[in-house]
Amino acid sequence: AQSVTQLDSQVPVFEEAPVELRCNYSSSVSVYLFWYVQYPNQGLQLLLKYLSGSTLVESINGFEAEFNKSQTSFHLRKPSVHISDTAEYFCAVSALRGKLIFGQGTELSVKP
Amino acid sequence: DGGITQSPKYLFRKEGQNVTLSCEQNLNHDAMYWYRQDPGQGLRLIYYSQIVNDFQKGDIAEGYSVSREKKESFPLTVTSAQKNPTAFYLCASSLGPSGGRTDTQYFGPGTRLTVL
């Protein structure tokens, strides 16, 4: 079975500071991992995904995540956040038949 | 523009009423999904369909029903049997149909359902 745990429900941070959103997973099959972002009252948008190959994956807006098999983690990082990064972030693992198992979400709040 | 549309954006229901949420996609995707989102609980899968005229229950299907008569449409009915239907409902689609675990799911903008 697959499961995802996001270790922080809320992360407040000041603008231009670094941030890390933590995600741990368990999976009994090969691992495919996703990070999605949700702005208020909107749907989810894919931020980045790990399928295979390089364990470090990057998004176009400066986020990156590293797949760590030994620690069963897929933490999301950004070296310098902006006010516009304020949103809820979801980590997800792919289950059988194309389903996604989501974590509980982390609210990132960037303060000026 | 290709994408997923959901309607209505906001929906109010009286207790005991059935309501139907619309989901349409023009991405030519085979697979479609319905999720329910509650604060602090992430997204939970209600129903999913990998091909027309076929669908399966997700983790919280009780009190919900779906149909998949057309590739582009996957409506969700919230029945009076659903005890606590107030939530944000999200529809998604992916390439499918073989249940590709590497497929990206694309989401609609959501429908917020409130029971009065």
HADDOCK unambig.tbl for C-alpha pairs under 7 A between the chains (distance, minus, plus):
assign (segid A and resid 32 and name CA) (segid B and resid 102 and name CA) 6.49 0.50 0.50
assign (segid A and resid 42 and name CA) (segid B and resid 109 and name CA) 4.90 0.50 0.50
assign (segid A and resid 42 and name CA) (segid B and resid 110 and name CA) 6.42 0.50 0.50
assign (segid A and resid 43 and name CA) (segid B and resid 90 and name CA) 6.79 0.50 0.50
assign (segid A and resid 43 and name CA) (segid B and resid 107 and name CA) 5.62 0.50 0.50
assign (segid A and resid 43 and name CA) (segid B and resid 108 and name CA) 5.45 0.50 0.50
assign (segid A and resid 43 and name CA) (segid B and resid 109 and name CA) 4.20 0.50 0.50
assign (segid A and resid 43 and name CA) (segid B and resid 110 and name CA) 5.73 0.50 0.50
assign (segid A and resid 44 and name CA) (segid B and resid 107 and name CA) 5.64 0.50 0.50
assign (segid A and resid 45 and name CA) (segid B and resid 107 and name CA) 6.88 0.50 0.50
assign (segid A and resid 51 and name CA) (segid B and resid 102 and name CA) 6.54 0.50 0.50
assign (segid A and resid 94 and name CA) (segid B and resid 101 and name CA) 5.61 0.50 0.50
assign (segid A and resid 95 and name CA) (segid B and resid 101 and name CA) 6.62 0.50 0.50
assign (segid A and resid 96 and name CA) (segid B and resid 101 and name CA) 6.62 0.50 0.50
assign (segid A and resid 97 and name CA) (segid B and resid 99 and name CA) 3.88 0.50 0.50
assign (segid A and resid 97 and name CA) (segid B and resid 100 and name CA) 6.52 0.50 0.50
assign (segid A and resid 97 and name CA) (segid B and resid 101 and name CA) 6.62 0.50 0.50
assign (segid A and resid 98 and name CA) (segid B and resid 99 and name CA) 4.18 0.50 0.50
assign (segid A and resid 98 and name CA) (segid B and resid 100 and name CA) 5.14 0.50 0.50
assign (segid A and resid 98 and name CA) (segid B and resid 101 and name CA) 4.55 0.50 0.50
assign (segid A and resid 102 and name CA) (segid B and resid 42 and name CA) 6.16 0.50 0.50
assign (segid A and resid 102 and name CA) (segid B and resid 43 and name CA) 6.00 0.50 0.50
assign (segid A and resid 103 and name CA) (segid B and resid 42 and name CA) 5.72 0.50 0.50
assign (segid A and resid 104 and name CA) (segid B and resid 40 and name CA) 5.69 0.50 0.50
assign (segid A and resid 104 and name CA) (segid B and resid 41 and name CA) 4.81 0.50 0.50
assign (segid A and resid 104 and name CA) (segid B and resid 42 and name CA) 3.93 0.50 0.50
assign (segid A and resid 105 and name CA) (segid B and resid 40 and name CA) 6.82 0.50 0.50
assign (segid A and resid 105 and name CA) (segid B and resid 42 and name CA) 5.55 0.50 0.50
